């Protein structure tokens, strides 16, 4: 894992941890480009993707998060993210089995002196494959070129979440380039 993560997100992460300690959110983990940065070369991102388990019974599952943050002066949105200490934070309910597994198996890391959690490299790779957007395929290729992932674990995730066909298609596209 890269140890030179220095994007000044300490205050943002501290707010998230405060939300967790006050039980506004449960377990959370960083996904997307910020999590990928820990493993591969950085790519530009304007937000932090925070995956959380939401209360399925609520018609407004993000309501408690928005209310808590609004009460502390965080009520400005930038694109799809709520601005928290300079970072647009997008709260994403872990809604499918792969996202829930990635959240359950998130890795604890220290970023700028703040304890937080990120998705494992192998889960990020599987999520890139599942989403299949061009930027996700580019990120997946970066992971593969880095060769620092656990191939056995990645293949176990691919098979467990029925992504083998997408993996085969992705590999064939890579060899066609």
Secondary structure by P-SEA (a helix, b strand, c coil): ccccccccaaaaaaaaaaaaaaccccbbbbccaaaaaaccccccccbbbbbbbccccccccaaaaaaaaaaacccccccccccccccbbbbbccccaaaaaaaabbbbbbccccccccccaaaaaaaaaaaccaaaaaaaaaaaaaccccaaaaaaaaaaacaaaaaaaaaaaaaac
